[in-house]
């Protein structure tokens, strides 16, 4: 027996007609009649009596109608209770500065709309630091670029980012616009994060593979200061698409790096499911949905979604 059948039966009794009940319910008369027949077959009793003016309940139908009304009311109350019950709690999420610049506020807005009683703790730090905090159970979730496979984490690939060369437009030696490879950077002065940074590790590995010597003139581990140095003309930098989201109206040259060896994976990492709180589970779903939405809407430059 289905709740839908109870609703159909109650409507037929209240309307006194199969046709009027079908109109109220938005279903075909024949489909409604079939459901009522199945209900009567399951109960092995006649519930409705057909008359020249419509239908009326039998004695069994009248008794069933009263209880069906009560069951529908209880079901509706249960739905309302579920919708009014608000998930609460606390969840801590870590993002690298480049990621938080693009993902942070949309994620906060989505959580505020869906789960206003969950208190967020957002941590902006280098990917390596975030991995350490997650391993120490000080973060519930984090967007990381590489993971320690010895950790008992839940790891969900989200997307892959292409890198961009960012430089003042008048910088000497700047390559021509168009897709660029690492080996075309030549002696261009670069300002990059230091070794522990996930992006630097990616570039170092690609340089070693291609036997390239990047001209690194400074190392800065803060994205805001690094970009200030680029604006001041001290050098160019290599950054993923998320980092350029705030630069679209600035007088800086952006050239995409067309090199598969320097694409940055974004991994949604969390404590394993049996350790993650209901608030953490909810936040993980929202974070994944918001990230995918940004890519699908073309708001995450150079990003490609991981195929699920």
N, C-alpha and C positions, 0 to 999 in steps of 0.2 A: 504494500500500500504506500502510495506517495502523497506527500503534502499537497502536490498539485491536484491530485484527484479530490482531496478534501475540499480544496478551494472551488473546484469545478462544481462539486455536488452542492455546496452551500449556496453558490450563486444561482444554480438552477432552482433550488427550493425558494430562494428569496425572490427571484424573477418570475417564477411560475411558468417558465417557458424556456425550451431549449434554445430557440432563436434569439430571444432577448439576452439570455445568459451568454451565448456565444458572442454577441455584439459587445457586451460589457467586458468579456475576457479577452476579446481580440483573437478568437480562434474560429475555425470553421465549425459549422453545426455538426457535420458528420464526425469530425475529430472529437468534439465534445461528447457526442452520443457514444462513441466507442470507449472513451475513458469511463463514462458512467457504467457502461455494460461490463467493463473489466472489473470495476469496483464491486458491482453486484455479484459478479462471478466469484470474486475472491471471498466475499462475505457469504456466498451461497444463499442469498435472500434478495427479494425484490424490494428496492428502496423507493422507487417512483412509480406512480400509476398514471398512465397516459389518459387524458380526457379530451373532449372535443375542443376545449378552450386552452389546453396546455398540459401541464403536469402538476401533480400534487404528491406529497410524500405519503407513503404507506405508514402504518403504525411503526414498523421497524425503521423506516426512513426518518420518521419524526424523532425517534429516540437517537438514531445515529446523527441526525442533523445537530441536535443539542451538543452532543459530545464532540462532533467535528468542529463546531464553532469554538468550543473551549480549547481544543488542540491547536487550532489556527491562532487563537489569541496567545497561547503559551509560546508557540513558535515565533510569532512576531515580537513578543516580549524578549525572547532570547536573542533575536537579531538586534534589537535596539540596545540590549545590554552589552552585546559584543562591540557595537559601534561606539557606545559611550565610554566603554572601559579604555582608559588611556595607559599605554605602556610607559612606564617611568624607569628611572635609573640613571646610571652614569656610564659614559663610554669615552675612551681616550683614543684619538686618532692622530697618527703622525704622517706628515707630508714634507717632502723636500721643498725648498723655497720656490723653485720653478713650478712645481706641481700645484702648490697652494695658491700661487698667483692666479691660476686659471680655475682650479677646482674648488678652492676653499669656500668662497661665498656662495656659489650655486649649491654646494652640498649643505651648507648651513641653512639656506633658504628652504631646501627640500625637507630637511629634518624638522625645521620649525613648523612647516605646514603639516607634516604627517605625524610627527611625534613631539609635540610641544613640551611634554613633560620629561623628555630625556635631556639630561644636562651634558653638553659636549665639552670635552677638553681637547683642543687642537694644539698640536706640537709641531712647530716648523723647525726642521734641523736637517743636517746632512743625512743622506741615505744610510751611511755606515752607523751614525749615531742612532738613527731610528731602529736599525736592526738590533743594536745592542739593547735599546730600551724595550723592544718587543721580546727579546730573549729573556730579559729580566722581569717580564710580566708587568712592566710599567706602561705599556701601550696595549690596547686591545686589538687595534687595526693599524696598518701602515701601508702606504704605497712605496714599494721598494723597487730597485732596479736590478738587484741580484740577491740571492738568498743562500743561507747556510743550510744545506740539505740535511745536516745532522739535527737540526731543530725540529721539534714536533709541532710544526705549523700547518695551517691550512693555506695553500698557495693557489691563487686563481689568476692566470694570465689575463690582463685587461686589454692592453694595446701596445703598439710599437710606435716610437717616435723617430722621425728623421731629424737630423741636426741642421742648423743653419749657421753660416758665417755672419756675424754681426759686426759692423765696422762703420766709422765715420765715412761719409761719401767721398771726402777728399784725401783719404789715407793713401800715401804712396805705395805702389805695388799691389793695389787692390785688383783682384781678378775681374774679368769682364762678367757682366750679369749672365746668368744661365746656370744649369746644373754643374756642380763643382765636385771634384774628387779631392781627397786629402793630399795626394801627391802634387796637386796644382797650387797648394798654398805657398810653396817656395819659402822665402825668408820673411814672410809676413809676420810682424810681431804679434804674439798671442798672449792674452791674459786668461788664465784658466784656473779652476780650483786646484787644490793640492791633491796629493796621492790618495788619501782616504775617501775622497769624493767618488761616487759611483760613475759620474761622467768622466772624470779624469782616468779612472781605471779602464773604462771603455776605450778612450782615445789612446792611452798607452798601449793597450793590447793591439789595437788596429795599427798603430805606428810600428810596433815590433814586428807584426806580421808582414807589413809592407816595407820594412826596413827604411822607415822615414824618420827624419829628424825635424820635429816641429820646433819653431823658434819661439820658445816660451820666455817672455820677458818679465812676467810677474805672475804670482799665485795669490789669489784672493778667494777666501772661502765663504764670503757673504755675497749673495746675488746683487743686492742693492749697491754695495760699494763697487763691485766688479763692473756693473753697468755704468756707474758714475765715471770710472776710469776709462771705459770705452768712449763715453760721450766726450770726455776731456781730450781724447786723441792719443792716449798712451798706448793703445794697441787695439786689436780686434779680439773677438772671442768666438767660441763655438758653443752653441746652446741648443737645447731641444725646442720643439715647437711651443711647448707650454710657456717657456720663458719669454717668447716674443709677443705673447698675447697683449701685453701692455705697451708694446712699442709701435703699434700700427700707425700712430699719428706723429711719430718722432722722425727727425731727419737722419735716419740711420739706414745704411745699406744692408739688405738681407739677401743672402744667396744660399739656396738650398744645397746641402751636401748630398750628392747622389752616389752614395757608397753604402752597400748593404752591410759592410763590416762595422759601421758606426751608427747603427740604429739602436735606440735605447728601449729595452722592454720595460713596461710598467706592470708590476705584479701586485695584486691585492693580497696582502699577507695578514693573517690574523692568528690568534690563538686557536688551537684545535676546537672543533665544535662542542665537545663536551666540557670545555673550560670557558667558552664564550657565553656571556650572559644573554638573556633575551634582548636587552637593549643593544648589545654588541651585534647580535645576529641581525636585528632590524637595521642598524646603521650600515652593516656590510652590504645588505641588499640595496639600500638607498645609494651608497657610495658607488657601487657598480652601475646602477641605473643612471645616475647623474653623469658619470664619466662617459658611458656609452652615448648618452643623449648629446653631450657636447661634441663628440666626434661626428655623430650622424647629422648634427645641425651645422657642421662645418666651422665650429667655434674652437676647435683644437688644432692649430696649424701643424701640418706634417704628420698627423696621427693616423694610424690604421688599426682598426679593431681586430682583436684576436678572434679567430673563428671558433665558435663554441661547438 
